[in-house]
Amino acid sequence: MFAAEAILKLTLTSQRKTIFALILTEKQTTMSTRFLHLLCALLIFTGTSFAQKKPKYIFYMIGDGMGLNHVHAAELYLAAQDKKNSTYPLVFSQFPFNTFATSHSLSHGVTDSGAGGTALAVGYKTKNGVIAMDSTGQTEYKSIAYLAKEQGMKVGITTSVSIDHATPASFYANQPNRGHYYEIGKDILKSNFDFFGGAGFVRPETDKNKNQVEPLFSQFEKAGYQLAYGISELKDVDHSGKVILMNNPGENSESLSYAIDQQEGALTLEQITDAAINNLSKGDQGFFLMVEGGMIDWASHANDAATAVKEVLDFNKSVERAYEFYKQHPDETLIIVTADHETGGLMIGNGSSTLHIHNLAHQKISEGQLSALLREFRKSTPDASWEDLQRFLTSHTGLWEKVKVSSEDETQLKAAYEASFIANKNETEKSLYATNDRIAALAIKTLNKASSLAWASGGHSAAYIPVYAIGVGAEHFTHKMDNIDIPRTVSKIAGWQHP
């Protein structure tokens, strides 16, 4: 009898636990009557478990490269601006259910975004570099976005990088190589998904064999997609139809601007998320929306902490848009926030017990933008003195004037100055998505160090990825998981038959 009671207590939801507790506290209840009550409660539980509410609206939000320390650094940074030795939580870190997951791929202990995105999209592992297929590149996997579409839901795929990049591609494409950008883009046609948003397409007119082929854009239009360039064109879009939203013509098709560099009028991930919600809400069967904050990863590859923190905060704005929607439909919405992997092996605290993360606020532009300005500075002031360069770096990073520079770091910077301005050597440092001026890279490294932050590498790591959930079925995200468990759990909550 006591075993039955214990099992029942473990399996009931919080509401049914309350009913059960009330039954058990009846002081004058006989043992036989208690047993009948238990049976009744069990029958109620059994009946209602099959009629559990399923989410009508699903937000699947992925911070590419966003490890737990990225989230923590962003929260410390916010509090530090108010001189608080504390954290100011992001919206998703306050979700009532959270856990962590492993992210290894089928082939490696450290995943790439192809295998990581595939795991999150389809619930199967594959080898690094593959998009939603098995490791041989022969068998296609169906993503949960397709499962949603089969149920009549509208589907949106959005990102802050190119729409054909590995993580968004894993939700709509099936390709043996993440570098097959044209073929990935063409898979949009077979998906027939309703909304795509991002910077653009990397190779819209050249196939994997480098042959000139029919441009993707004309094929998209033939398939009934409206192409919108920049936020200004959204006002003329018919959101009852299919839409592809991209950067303005002539702007970067590989990524949006970093949040730290954004100028007024630039397309943002928050705007793309808003546009997607507007479009997908036109259906009456609900929707599935994937949102990727892709440039957390890019900044972390460059070990550019201030830019990475600003990207986490920018991603948080999109989660806030989803959360606002959730508050209007709390009994119909599920939001999952996670990552495909961690990038950089970010560490908070590099020796001293005192954190100086507030120093990041003095960095005004990304390392990439600093490199571009350095090139212009070198052209305009080829005979610049060491003091001239110091003033230039101070204006963009706060070094020397607002941030103390150690003698060791100053020696390295001065040596780089002499190599560049005196010996006229073009020294650079390469990361996965950028090749930056060595002086810019050293300046950012110096600021990171002065901000109590350190990086293990310029690549991905095997660190646990965070998982946060709120809404219908969120209570299933409470235990250690593997990345493939996340889409499988979403499928279970939604009542989809996972392939």
C-alpha positions as CSV (number, residue, x, y, z in Angstrom):
1,M,0.0,0.0,0.0
2,F,2.7,2.5,0.9
3,A,4.6,1.6,-2.3
4,A,1.6,2.5,-4.3
5,E,1.2,5.8,-2.5
6,A,4.8,6.6,-3.1
7,I,4.6,5.8,-6.8
8,L,1.5,7.9,-7.1
9,K,3.1,10.8,-5.4
10,L,6.0,10.7,-7.8
11,T,3.9,10.6,-10.9
12,L,1.1,13.1,-10.2
13,T,1.4,16.6,-11.5
14,S,1.4,19.4,-8.8
15,Q,-2.3,19.9,-9.1
16,R,-3.1,16.2,-8.7
17,K,-0.6,16.0,-5.9
18,T,-2.7,18.5,-4.0
19,I,-5.9,16.5,-4.5
20,F,-4.1,13.4,-3.4
21,A,-2.7,15.1,-0.3
22,L,-6.2,16.2,0.7
23,I,-7.5,12.7,0.4
24,L,-4.7,11.3,2.6
25,T,-5.2,13.9,5.4
26,E,-8.8,12.8,6.1
27,K,-8.2,11.6,9.7
28,Q,-11.2,9.5,9.9
29,T,-10.8,7.6,6.7
30,T,-10.7,3.8,7.0
31,M,-8.0,1.8,5.3
32,S,-10.4,0.3,2.8
33,T,-11.9,3.8,2.0
34,R,-8.3,5.2,1.6
35,F,-7.6,2.4,-0.9
36,L,-10.7,3.3,-2.8
37,H,-9.7,7.0,-2.8
38,L,-6.2,6.0,-4.1
39,L,-7.8,4.0,-6.9
40,C,-10.0,7.0,-7.8
41,A,-7.0,9.3,-7.8
42,L,-5.1,6.8,-10.0
43,L,-8.0,6.6,-12.4
44,I,-8.2,10.4,-12.6
45,F,-4.5,10.6,-13.2
46,T,-4.6,7.9,-15.9
47,G,-7.4,9.5,-17.7
48,T,-6.1,13.0,-17.6
49,S,-2.5,12.0,-18.6
50,F,-3.8,11.0,-22.0
51,A,-5.5,14.3,-22.4
52,Q,-2.6,16.5,-21.4
53,K,-2.6,19.9,-23.1
54,K,-0.2,20.2,-26.1
55,P,1.5,23.4,-27.0
56,K,0.0,25.3,-29.9
57,Y,3.0,27.7,-30.1
58,I,6.6,26.4,-29.8
59,F,9.7,28.7,-29.6
60,Y,13.0,26.8,-30.0
61,M,15.7,29.4,-29.3
62,I,19.4,28.6,-29.8
63,G,22.3,30.7,-28.6
64,D,25.1,29.4,-30.9
65,G,28.2,28.9,-28.8
66,M,26.4,30.1,-25.7
67,G,27.8,28.2,-22.7
68,L,26.6,28.7,-19.1
69,N,29.5,31.0,-18.5
70,H,28.4,33.2,-21.4
71,V,25.0,33.6,-19.7
72,H,26.7,34.2,-16.3
73,A,29.1,36.8,-17.8
74,A,26.2,38.7,-19.3
75,E,24.3,38.8,-16.0
76,L,27.4,39.9,-14.1
77,Y,28.1,42.6,-16.7
78,L,24.6,44.0,-16.2
79,A,24.9,44.2,-12.5
80,A,28.5,45.6,-12.7
81,Q,27.2,48.6,-14.6
82,D,25.3,49.5,-11.4
83,K,28.4,48.7,-9.3
84,K,26.7,45.6,-7.9
85,N,28.6,42.6,-6.8
86,S,25.8,40.4,-8.0
87,T,23.9,39.3,-11.2
88,Y,20.9,40.8,-13.0
89,P,19.2,37.8,-14.5
90,L,18.3,37.5,-18.2
91,V,14.7,36.6,-19.0
92,F,15.4,33.0,-19.8
93,S,17.6,32.3,-16.8
94,Q,14.4,32.9,-14.7
95,F,12.4,30.3,-16.5
96,P,11.1,27.8,-13.9
97,F,12.7,24.7,-15.5
98,N,16.3,24.4,-16.4
99,T,19.0,21.8,-16.8
100,F,22.1,21.1,-18.8
101,A,23.1,18.8,-21.7
102,T,26.1,17.1,-23.4
103,S,26.8,18.0,-27.0
104,H,29.4,15.6,-28.4
105,S,28.9,14.5,-32.0
106,L,28.9,11.0,-33.4
107,S,32.5,11.5,-34.6
108,H,34.1,13.9,-32.1
109,G,34.0,14.8,-28.4
110,V,33.7,18.4,-29.5
111,T,30.9,19.0,-32.0
112,D,30.8,21.5,-34.8
113,S,27.6,23.5,-35.6
114,G,26.6,21.0,-38.3
115,A,26.4,18.0,-36.0
116,G,25.3,20.2,-33.1
117,G,22.5,21.8,-35.1
118,T,21.5,18.4,-36.5
119,A,21.2,16.9,-33.0
120,L,19.0,19.8,-31.8
121,A,16.9,19.6,-35.0
122,V,16.4,15.9,-35.6
123,G,17.2,14.1,-32.4
124,Y,20.0,12.0,-33.9
125,K,23.8,12.4,-33.8
126,T,25.9,12.6,-36.9
127,K,29.5,13.4,-37.7
128,N,30.9,16.9,-37.7
129,G,30.1,18.8,-40.9
130,V,26.9,17.0,-41.8
131,I,23.5,18.6,-42.0
132,A,20.5,16.5,-40.9
133,M,21.8,13.3,-42.4
134,D,23.5,10.2,-41.1
135,S,27.3,10.1,-41.0
136,T,27.5,8.5,-44.5
137,G,25.5,11.3,-46.0
138,Q,23.0,8.8,-47.4
139,T,20.1,8.8,-45.1
140,E,18.1,12.0,-44.5
141,Y,16.7,12.8,-41.1
142,K,13.4,14.7,-40.6
143,S,13.6,17.7,-38.3
144,I,11.0,18.6,-35.7
145,A,10.2,21.6,-37.8
146,Y,8.9,19.2,-40.5
147,L,7.0,17.3,-37.9
148,A,5.3,20.6,-36.9
149,K,4.5,21.4,-40.6
150,E,2.9,18.0,-41.0
151,Q,0.5,18.9,-38.2
152,G,-0.6,22.0,-40.0
153,M,1.5,24.4,-37.9
154,K,3.2,27.3,-39.6
155,V,7.0,27.2,-39.4
156,G,9.7,29.9,-39.2
157,I,13.5,29.6,-39.2
158,T,15.4,32.7,-38.2
159,T,19.0,33.6,-37.4
160,S,21.5,36.5,-37.0
161,V,23.8,34.9,-39.5
162,S,23.1,33.6,-43.0
163,I,20.0,31.5,-43.5
164,D,22.1,28.8,-45.1
165,H,24.4,28.5,-42.1
166,A,24.8,25.2,-40.3
167,T,22.3,25.6,-37.4
168,P,19.3,27.0,-39.2
169,A,20.1,24.7,-42.2
170,S,19.7,21.7,-39.9
171,F,16.0,22.4,-39.5
172,Y,15.1,22.6,-43.2
173,A,17.9,21.1,-45.3
174,N,19.5,17.6,-45.7
175,Q,23.1,17.8,-47.0
176,P,26.2,15.7,-46.5
177,N,28.4,18.8,-46.2
178,R,27.6,22.1,-44.4
179,G,29.7,23.9,-47.1
180,H,27.1,23.1,-49.8
181,Y,25.5,26.5,-49.3
182,Y,23.6,26.7,-52.6
183,E,22.2,23.2,-52.2
184,I,21.2,24.0,-48.6
185,G,19.5,27.2,-49.7
186,K,17.6,25.3,-52.4
187,D,16.2,22.9,-49.8
188,I,14.0,25.8,-48.7
189,L,11.9,25.0,-51.6
190,K,11.1,21.4,-50.5
191,S,10.5,22.6,-46.9
192,N,7.7,25.0,-47.9
193,F,8.2,26.6,-44.5
194,D,6.4,29.9,-44.0
195,F,9.0,32.4,-42.8
196,F,12.8,32.6,-43.1
197,G,14.9,35.5,-41.7
198,G,18.6,36.2,-41.5
199,A,21.4,38.1,-43.1
200,G,21.0,36.4,-46.5
201,F,22.6,33.6,-48.4
202,V,26.4,32.9,-48.8
203,R,26.4,31.5,-52.4
204,P,23.0,32.0,-54.0
205,E,24.3,31.6,-57.6
206,T,27.1,29.0,-57.3
207,D,26.7,25.4,-56.6
208,K,29.0,23.0,-54.7
209,N,31.1,22.4,-57.8
210,K,31.5,26.2,-58.3
211,N,29.3,26.3,-61.4
212,Q,27.1,29.2,-62.1
213,V,23.5,28.1,-61.7
214,E,20.0,29.6,-61.5
215,P,19.9,32.1,-58.7
216,L,18.1,31.0,-55.5
217,F,16.1,34.2,-55.4
218,S,14.3,33.7,-58.6
219,Q,13.5,30.1,-57.6
220,F,12.2,31.4,-54.2
221,E,9.9,33.9,-56.0
222,K,8.6,31.2,-58.3
223,A,7.7,29.1,-55.3
224,G,5.6,31.9,-53.9
225,Y,8.0,33.5,-51.4
226,Q,8.0,37.3,-50.9
227,L,11.6,38.6,-50.6
228,A,11.9,41.5,-48.2
229,Y,15.2,43.4,-47.8
230,G,15.7,45.3,-44.6
231,I,13.1,46.2,-42.0
232,S,11.7,49.0,-44.1
233,E,10.3,46.6,-46.7
234,L,8.4,44.6,-44.1
235,K,5.5,47.2,-44.1
236,D,4.6,46.1,-47.6
237,V,4.8,42.4,-46.9
238,D,1.6,40.3,-47.0
239,H,2.1,38.2,-43.9
240,S,-0.6,35.7,-44.9
241,G,2.0,34.4,-47.5
242,K,5.5,33.0,-47.3
243,V,8.3,35.4,-46.6
244,I,12.1,35.5,-46.7
245,L,13.6,38.5,-44.8
246,M,17.2,39.5,-45.4
247,N,19.7,42.4,-45.0
248,N,19.4,45.3,-47.4
249,P,21.0,44.7,-50.8
250,G,24.7,45.4,-50.7
251,E,25.0,44.7,-47.0
252,N,26.6,41.7,-45.5
253,S,24.9,38.5,-46.5
254,E,26.9,36.3,-44.0
255,S,25.7,38.0,-40.8
256,L,23.9,40.9,-39.3
257,S,26.1,43.6,-37.6
258,Y,27.3,42.7,-34.2
259,A,25.1,44.3,-31.6
260,I,28.0,46.3,-30.3
261,D,28.5,47.8,-33.9
262,Q,24.9,48.2,-34.9
263,Q,23.9,51.5,-36.5
264,E,20.4,52.9,-36.6
265,G,18.4,51.3,-39.4
266,A,20.3,48.0,-39.3
267,L,18.3,44.8,-39.3
268,T,18.4,43.1,-35.9
269,L,17.5,39.7,-34.6
270,E,14.8,41.2,-32.4
271,Q,13.2,42.7,-35.4
272,I,13.4,39.4,-37.4
273,T,11.8,37.6,-34.4
274,D,9.0,40.1,-34.2
275,A,8.4,39.8,-38.0
276,A,8.4,36.0,-37.7
277,I,5.8,36.1,-34.9
278,N,3.7,38.5,-36.8
279,N,3.7,36.2,-39.9
280,L,3.3,32.9,-38.1
281,S,0.5,34.1,-35.9
282,K,-1.7,34.5,-39.0
283,G,-2.4,30.7,-39.0
284,D,-5.0,29.1,-36.8
285,Q,-3.1,25.8,-36.2
286,G,-0.3,27.4,-34.2
287,F,3.4,27.6,-35.1
288,F,7.0,26.4,-34.6
289,L,9.7,29.1,-34.6
290,M,13.4,28.5,-34.4
291,V,15.5,31.5,-33.5
292,E,19.3,31.4,-33.5
293,G,21.6,33.9,-31.9
294,G,24.4,32.9,-34.3
295,M,27.0,35.6,-33.5
296,I,27.6,34.7,-29.9
297,D,29.7,31.9,-31.5
298,W,31.5,34.2,-33.9
299,A,32.6,36.7,-31.2
300,S,33.7,33.8,-29.0
301,H,35.8,32.3,-31.8
302,A,37.6,35.7,-31.8
303,N,37.8,35.6,-28.0
304,D,36.1,39.0,-28.0
305,A,34.4,39.0,-24.6
306,A,32.6,42.4,-24.8
307,T,31.2,41.6,-28.2
308,A,30.1,38.1,-27.1
309,V,28.4,39.5,-24.0
310,K,26.5,42.0,-26.1
311,E,25.5,39.2,-28.4
312,V,24.0,37.2,-25.5
313,L,22.1,40.4,-24.4
314,D,20.9,40.8,-28.0
315,F,19.7,37.2,-28.1
316,N,18.0,37.8,-24.8
317,K,15.9,40.6,-26.5
318,S,14.5,38.0,-28.9
319,V,13.7,35.7,-26.0
320,E,11.9,38.6,-24.4
321,R,9.7,38.9,-27.6
322,A,8.9,35.2,-27.2
323,Y,8.2,35.6,-23.5
324,E,5.8,38.5,-24.2
325,F,3.9,36.2,-26.6
326,Y,4.0,33.5,-23.9
327,K,2.4,35.9,-21.3
328,Q,-0.5,36.4,-23.8
329,H,-0.9,32.6,-24.3
330,P,0.5,31.0,-21.2
331,D,-1.6,27.8,-21.6
332,E,-0.7,27.2,-25.2
333,T,3.0,28.1,-25.5
334,L,6.3,26.3,-24.9
335,I,9.7,28.1,-25.0
336,I,13.0,26.2,-25.0
337,V,16.3,28.1,-24.8
338,T,19.5,26.2,-25.3
339,A,22.8,26.1,-27.3
340,D,24.4,23.8,-29.9
341,H,27.7,23.9,-28.1
342,E,30.0,26.2,-26.1
343,T,32.6,28.2,-27.8
344,G,36.0,29.4,-26.5
345,G,36.0,27.8,-23.1
346,L,35.1,31.1,-21.4
347,M,36.3,31.4,-17.8
348,I,35.1,34.0,-15.3
349,G,37.8,34.9,-12.8
350,N,41.5,34.8,-13.8
351,G,43.4,35.0,-10.5
352,S,42.1,37.8,-8.3
353,S,39.1,37.3,-6.0
354,T,37.7,40.6,-7.3
355,L,35.9,40.6,-10.6
356,H,36.4,43.6,-13.0
357,I,33.9,42.6,-15.6
358,H,32.6,46.2,-15.6
359,N,35.7,47.1,-17.7
360,L,34.0,45.5,-20.8
361,A,31.7,48.6,-21.0
362,H,34.7,50.7,-22.2
363,Q,34.9,48.6,-25.4
364,K,32.8,50.5,-28.0
365,I,33.2,48.3,-31.1
366,S,34.0,44.7,-32.0
367,E,37.5,43.4,-32.6
368,G,36.6,43.2,-36.3
369,Q,35.5,46.8,-36.5
370,L,38.6,47.9,-34.5
371,S,40.7,46.1,-37.1
372,A,39.0,47.9,-39.9
373,L,39.5,51.3,-38.2
374,L,43.2,50.4,-37.5
375,R,43.7,49.8,-41.2
376,E,42.2,53.3,-42.0
377,F,44.3,54.8,-39.2
378,R,47.5,53.2,-40.6
379,K,46.7,54.7,-44.0
380,S,45.9,58.1,-42.8
381,T,48.7,58.3,-40.2
382,P,51.5,56.1,-41.5
383,D,54.1,57.8,-39.2
384,A,51.9,57.6,-36.1
385,S,53.9,57.6,-32.9
386,W,53.4,55.0,-30.1
387,E,51.5,57.7,-28.2
388,D,49.2,58.3,-31.2
389,L,48.3,54.6,-31.3
390,Q,47.7,54.6,-27.5
391,R,45.2,57.5,-27.9
392,F,43.5,55.6,-30.8
393,L,43.1,52.4,-28.7
394,T,42.0,54.4,-25.6
395,S,39.2,56.0,-27.6
396,H,37.8,52.6,-28.6
397,T,38.6,50.3,-25.6
398,G,39.4,52.6,-22.6
399,L,42.8,51.1,-22.2
400,W,45.2,53.2,-20.2
401,E,42.8,56.0,-19.4
402,K,40.0,53.9,-17.8
403,V,41.5,50.4,-17.7
404,K,44.8,49.6,-16.2
405,V,47.3,48.0,-18.6
406,S,50.0,45.8,-17.1
407,S,53.6,46.3,-18.2
408,E,53.6,42.9,-19.8
409,D,50.6,43.7,-22.0
410,E,52.0,47.1,-22.9
411,T,55.3,45.5,-23.9
412,Q,53.4,43.2,-26.3
413,L,51.3,46.0,-27.7
414,K,54.3,48.2,-28.3
415,A,56.1,45.4,-30.0
416,A,53.1,45.0,-32.3
417,Y,53.1,48.7,-33.0
418,E,56.8,48.7,-34.0
419,A,56.3,45.7,-36.3
420,S,53.3,47.4,-37.9
421,F,54.2,51.1,-38.0
422,I,58.0,51.0,-38.0
423,A,58.8,47.8,-39.8
424,N,55.7,47.9,-42.0
425,K,54.7,44.3,-41.4
426,N,51.1,43.3,-41.8
427,E,50.6,41.1,-38.8
428,T,47.2,39.4,-38.3
429,E,45.5,36.9,-36.1
430,K,43.0,34.5,-37.6
431,S,39.9,33.1,-36.0
432,L,37.2,30.9,-37.6
433,Y,35.2,33.7,-39.0
434,A,37.6,36.6,-39.2
435,T,41.2,37.6,-39.7
436,N,42.0,40.6,-37.5
437,D,44.8,43.0,-37.1
438,R,47.3,41.8,-34.5
439,I,47.2,45.1,-32.6
440,A,43.4,44.9,-32.4
441,A,43.5,41.3,-31.2
442,L,46.1,42.1,-28.5
443,A,44.1,45.2,-27.4
444,I,41.0,43.0,-26.9
445,K,43.0,40.3,-25.2
446,T,44.4,43.0,-22.8
447,L,40.9,44.2,-22.0
448,N,39.6,40.7,-21.4
449,K,42.4,40.1,-18.9
450,A,41.7,43.4,-17.2
451,S,38.1,42.3,-17.0
452,S,38.9,39.1,-15.1
453,L,38.0,36.9,-18.1
454,A,40.0,34.2,-19.9
455,W,39.5,31.9,-22.8
456,A,40.7,28.3,-23.3
457,S,40.8,28.4,-27.1
458,G,39.5,30.0,-30.2
459,G,37.4,26.9,-31.0
460,H,34.4,25.0,-29.6
461,S,34.6,23.1,-26.3
462,A,32.8,20.1,-24.8
463,A,31.4,22.1,-21.9
464,Y,27.8,21.4,-21.0
465,I,25.2,23.4,-22.8
466,P,22.4,25.1,-20.8
467,V,18.7,24.3,-21.2
468,Y,15.9,26.6,-20.1
469,A,12.1,26.0,-20.4
470,I,8.8,27.6,-19.7
471,G,5.2,26.8,-20.6
472,V,3.3,23.7,-21.7
473,G,5.4,20.6,-21.0
474,A,8.4,22.6,-19.6
475,E,8.4,20.3,-16.6
476,H,10.1,17.6,-18.7
477,F,13.3,19.6,-18.8
478,T,14.6,18.9,-15.2
479,H,17.3,16.3,-15.5
480,K,20.7,15.9,-17.2
481,M,20.2,15.4,-20.9
482,D,22.0,14.8,-24.2
483,N,21.4,17.3,-27.0
484,I,19.4,14.7,-28.9
485,D,17.0,14.4,-26.0
486,I,15.9,18.0,-26.4
487,P,14.0,17.7,-29.8
488,R,12.8,14.2,-28.8
489,T,11.3,15.7,-25.6
490,V,9.7,18.5,-27.6
491,S,8.2,15.9,-30.0
492,K,6.8,13.9,-27.0
493,I,5.3,17.0,-25.4
494,A,3.7,18.0,-28.8
495,G,2.4,14.5,-29.4
496,W,4.4,14.0,-32.6
497,Q,5.6,10.6,-33.6
498,H,9.4,11.0,-33.7
499,P,10.8,9.3,-36.8
